[in-house]
Amino acid sequence: MIGKIATALLFGLSAVLYYLFYTQYFKWRNCFDPSGRCFDADNGVVYSQQSGIVWFSLAVLSMCASFYLLWRLKR
């Protein structure tokens, strides 16, 4: 029972992290200047190019962990 809950939580966490990857990096991927920054004048926010690596790696790690737990539950 705990394994199923942990798998569902990790899968949900990976979905949230993929969403953050999209909103913090992927939408702005064509806007970054040579220093790796993008300024959104509408919202007054500066986006960093390095955030894409962080959000994507965390999303992939949580997705891999959820698949591993799912695989362990099926065995």
Long-range contacts (C-beta under 8 A, 24 or more apart in sequence): 3-69, 3-72, 3-73, 4-73, 6-69, 7-66, 7-69, 7-70, 7-73, 10-62, 10-63, 10-65, 10-66, 10-69, 11-62, 11-63, 11-66, 13-62, 13-66, 14-59, 14-60, 14-62, 14-63, 14-66, 17-55, 17-58, 17-59, 17-62, 18-55, 18-59, 20-55, 20-59, 21-52, 21-55, 21-56, 21-59, 24-51, 24-52, 24-55, 25-49, 25-51, 25-52, 25-55, 25-56, 26-52
